[in-house]
């Protein structure tokens, strides 16, 4: 009889390498971030720390939650379909969009300041983007 840990391991992506598992981890974290954005403005206000907290609205947080959930779905699907070029490309683009968003909020719009709340998505998007670009030929079936 399988142990509980073995049963959990059975749900992990079966593709070779660590990238599919990373996609699943990032997707799972994004689901929790989605819930947080629907539930409270506290962490969203930490992210956009250079604007008055009153300007961070529930509507903005819910919009951010929907984008985050969309990214989570794409990345989760990529975790289990990492060899599919279309899905791989879509997941890669979610990281590019996230990188562009957070970089522009820090550098151009100046609504975010460099703190843990903004560094986390910048590091994850940058590392994931580089990793996916470097591993493209290994995973994608042309």
C-alpha positions in Angstrom: 0.0 0.0 0.0 1.4 3.4 -1.0 2.3 5.9 1.7 0.8 9.3 1.8 4.1 10.9 0.6 4.2 8.5 -2.3 0.6 9.4 -3.2 1.6 13.1 -3.2 4.6 12.4 -5.3 2.4 10.6 -7.9 0.8 14.0 -8.6 4.1 15.7 -9.5 4.8 16.3 -13.2 6.4 13.3 -14.8 8.6 15.1 -17.3 12.4 15.0 -16.9 14.3 17.7 -15.1 13.3 20.2 -12.4 11.7 22.9 -14.6 8.3 21.2 -14.6 8.3 20.9 -10.8 9.4 24.6 -10.6 6.5 25.5 -12.8 4.1 23.7 -10.4 5.7 25.4 -7.3 5.4 28.9 -8.9 1.8 28.1 -10.0 0.9 27.0 -6.4 2.4 30.1 -4.9 0.5 32.2 -7.4 -2.8 30.6 -6.3 -2.0 31.6 -2.7 -1.1 35.1 -3.9 -4.5 35.2 -5.7 -6.4 34.4 -2.6 -4.4 37.0 -0.7 -5.3 39.7 -3.3 -9.0 38.8 -3.0 -8.9 38.7 0.8 -6.9 41.8 1.8 -5.1 44.8 0.5 -2.3 44.5 3.0 0.4 42.8 0.9 -0.6 44.6 -2.3 0.0 47.9 -0.4 3.5 46.6 0.5 4.2 45.9 -3.1 3.2 49.4 -4.3 4.7 51.2 -1.3 5.5 54.5 -3.0 1.9 55.5 -3.5 -0.6 56.5 -0.8 -2.2 53.4 0.6 -5.6 54.8 -0.1 -4.9 54.7 -3.8 -4.5 50.9 -3.6 -8.1 49.8 -4.1 -10.0 46.6 -3.8 -10.7 46.8 -7.5 -7.0 47.0 -8.3 -6.2 44.1 -6.0 -9.0 41.9 -7.6 -7.7 42.8 -11.1 -4.2 41.8 -9.9 -5.6 38.6 -8.5 -7.3 37.6 -11.8 -4.0 38.2 -13.7 -2.1 36.2 -11.1 -4.6 33.4 -11.3 -4.4 33.4 -15.1 -0.6 33.1 -14.8 -1.0 30.3 -12.3 -3.2 28.3 -14.6 -0.8 28.7 -17.5 2.2 27.8 -15.4 0.4 24.9 -13.9 -0.6 23.6 -17.3 3.0 24.0 -18.4 4.2 21.9 -15.5 2.3 18.9 -16.9 2.8 19.8 -20.6 6.3 21.2 -20.6 7.1 19.6 -24.0 4.2 21.4 -25.8 5.7 24.4 -27.6 2.6 26.5 -27.4 2.2 26.0 -23.6 5.9 26.4 -23.0 5.8 29.7 -24.9 2.8 30.9 -23.1 4.4 30.2 -19.7 7.6 31.9 -20.8 5.6 35.0 -21.8 3.9 35.1 -18.4 7.3 35.5 -16.8 8.3 38.2 -19.3 5.1 40.1 -18.6 5.6 39.8 -14.9 9.2 41.0 -15.2 8.1 43.9 -17.4 5.4 44.9 -15.0 7.5 44.9 -11.8 10.5 46.5 -13.5 8.3 49.3 -14.9 6.7 49.8 -11.5 10.1 50.2 -9.9 12.0 52.1 -12.6 9.5 54.1 -14.6 6.3 54.6 -12.7 8.0 54.6 -9.4 5.0 53.1 -7.5 7.0 50.2 -6.1 10.1 50.4 -4.0 12.7 47.8 -3.7 11.7 45.6 -0.8 10.9 41.9 -0.2 7.4 42.3 -1.6 8.7 43.4 -5.0 12.0 41.5 -5.0 10.3 38.1 -4.7 8.4 38.4 -8.0 11.3 40.1 -9.8 13.7 37.3 -8.8 11.2 34.5 -9.6 10.3 36.0 -13.0 13.9 36.7 -13.9 15.2 33.3 -12.9 12.3 31.5 -14.5 12.6 33.5 -17.7 16.4 32.7 -18.0 15.9 29.1 -17.0 13.2 28.6 -19.6 15.2 30.3 -22.4 18.3 28.2 -21.6 16.3 25.0 -21.5 14.0 25.7 -24.5 15.6 23.1 -26.9 15.7 20.5 -24.1 12.0 20.7 -23.4 10.2 21.9 -26.5 9.3 19.4 -29.2 9.4 21.3 -32.5 
